[in-house]
Amino acid sequence: MSEIPKVTVAASANRAGTVTVHATDQGLPVEIRFERSEYRYGAQALADEILRLTKRSAIAAQSRRRELLAEAGLPAEALDRLGLPTRQAAVDALDRLDDADTGPANWLRNS
């Protein structure tokens, strides 16, 4: 049996790849990177995007933590009580957050 880390971390980036946030399963951002070009959208837009990506990373980390604990033998009922999302619940939550993506979209499409 492998050792379960004390903290699980996941990363998320915006569609353009110009903002990336690594956060723990507890929702604590541990690394934030963004390109200078993000300044043009203003401080509030950047803060909103960092917050959205932090939430996204936390959900992904929680789902991964659930998988690690399940592999270690913790029953599903205990994992549910810990509030750790299943893979499908995490995918659904991530889809909702992606719908709120505040970053610029590229409207150019290949026809």
C-alpha positions as a Python dict, from the first residue, in 0.01 Angstrom:
ca = {
    (1, 'M'): (0, 0, 0),
    (2, 'S'): (138, 339, -98),
    (3, 'E'): (149, 626, 148),
    (4, 'I'): (-135, 876, 124),
    (5, 'P'): (-5, 1233, 101),
    (6, 'K'): (-120, 1474, 372),
    (7, 'V'): (-232, 1719, 105),
    (8, 'T'): (-348, 1660, -250),
    (9, 'V'): (-275, 1932, -507),
    (10, 'A'): (-419, 1986, -855),
    (11, 'A'): (-368, 2252, -1121),
    (12, 'S'): (-613, 2434, -1347),
    (13, 'A'): (-556, 2682, -1627),
    (14, 'N'): (-785, 2914, -1819),
    (15, 'R'): (-872, 2838, -2180),
    (16, 'A'): (-596, 3063, -2313),
    (17, 'G'): (-338, 2905, -2081),
    (18, 'T'): (-241, 3248, -1951),
    (19, 'V'): (-346, 3189, -1589),
    (20, 'T'): (-263, 2873, -1392),
    (21, 'V'): (-346, 2798, -1029),
    (22, 'H'): (-230, 2502, -818),
    (23, 'A'): (-449, 2448, -512),
    (24, 'T'): (-491, 2193, -236),
    (25, 'D'): (-795, 1978, -170),
    (26, 'Q'): (-876, 2229, 107),
    (27, 'G'): (-896, 2513, -147),
    (28, 'L'): (-567, 2680, -57),
    (29, 'P'): (-381, 2816, -359),
    (30, 'V'): (-16, 2714, -340),
    (31, 'E'): (103, 2849, -676),
    (32, 'I'): (-40, 3114, -906),
    (33, 'R'): (110, 3201, -1243),
    (34, 'F'): (-18, 3445, -1502),
    (35, 'E'): (115, 3621, -1803),
    (36, 'R'): (160, 3998, -1804),
    (37, 'S'): (-102, 4024, -2077),
    (38, 'E'): (-369, 3946, -1815),
    (39, 'Y'): (-320, 4293, -1664),
    (40, 'R'): (-505, 4445, -1958),
    (41, 'Y'): (-834, 4300, -1831),
    (42, 'G'): (-802, 4476, -1494),
    (43, 'A'): (-739, 4362, -1140),
    (44, 'Q'): (-1096, 4250, -1071),
    (45, 'A'): (-1111, 4025, -1379),
    (46, 'L'): (-776, 3869, -1288),
    (47, 'A'): (-886, 3817, -927),
    (48, 'D'): (-1212, 3657, -1043),
    (49, 'E'): (-1024, 3422, -1275),
    (50, 'I'): (-776, 3325, -1003),
    (51, 'L'): (-1063, 3251, -765),
    (52, 'R'): (-1247, 3041, -1028),
    (53, 'L'): (-932, 2844, -1107),
    (54, 'T'): (-860, 2795, -736),
    (55, 'K'): (-1206, 2645, -690),
    (56, 'R'): (-1154, 2430, -1000),
    (57, 'S'): (-819, 2303, -873),
    (58, 'A'): (-963, 2230, -530),
    (59, 'I'): (-1245, 2019, -678),
    (60, 'A'): (-998, 1822, -889),
    (61, 'A'): (-771, 1771, -586),
    (62, 'Q'): (-1066, 1656, -372),
    (63, 'S'): (-1167, 1402, -633),
    (64, 'R'): (-808, 1275, -656),
    (65, 'R'): (-791, 1255, -274),
    (66, 'R'): (-1110, 1047, -274),
    (67, 'E'): (-950, 807, -523),
    (68, 'L'): (-635, 778, -312),
    (69, 'L'): (-832, 711, 7),
    (70, 'A'): (-1058, 460, -172),
    (71, 'E'): (-750, 276, -298),
    (72, 'A'): (-628, 266, 62),
    (73, 'G'): (-952, 93, 164),
    (74, 'L'): (-1171, 371, 305),
    (75, 'P'): (-1538, 287, 242),
    (76, 'A'): (-1748, 507, 12),
    (77, 'E'): (-1974, 610, 304),
    (78, 'A'): (-1676, 757, 491),
    (79, 'L'): (-1557, 936, 178),
    (80, 'D'): (-1905, 1083, 131),
    (81, 'R'): (-1905, 1206, 491),
    (82, 'L'): (-1572, 1377, 427),
    (83, 'G'): (-1740, 1565, 144),
    (84, 'L'): (-1500, 1433, -119),
    (85, 'P'): (-1667, 1427, -461),
    (86, 'T'): (-1684, 1121, -681),
    (87, 'R'): (-1522, 1152, -1021),
    (88, 'Q'): (-1861, 1219, -1185),
    (89, 'A'): (-1960, 1477, -923),
    (90, 'A'): (-1626, 1650, -977),
    (91, 'V'): (-1674, 1650, -1356),
    (92, 'D'): (-2020, 1803, -1313),
    (93, 'A'): (-1888, 2072, -1076),
    (94, 'L'): (-1597, 2149, -1310),
    (95, 'D'): (-1838, 2185, -1602),
    (96, 'R'): (-2039, 2441, -1404),
    (97, 'L'): (-1724, 2638, -1325),
    (98, 'D'): (-1610, 2623, -1686),
    (99, 'D'): (-1940, 2780, -1787),
    (100, 'A'): (-1837, 3077, -1569),
    (101, 'D'): (-1497, 3113, -1740),
    (102, 'T'): (-1418, 3486, -1727),
    (103, 'G'): (-1117, 3469, -1956),
    (104, 'P'): (-1118, 3592, -2312),
    (105, 'A'): (-1245, 3350, -2572),
    (106, 'N'): (-1099, 3305, -2916),
    (107, 'W'): (-1379, 3355, -3167),
    (108, 'L'): (-1169, 3246, -3461),
    (109, 'R'): (-1272, 2904, -3579),
    (110, 'N'): (-1150, 2679, -3854),
    (111, 'S'): (-1421, 2631, -4112),
}
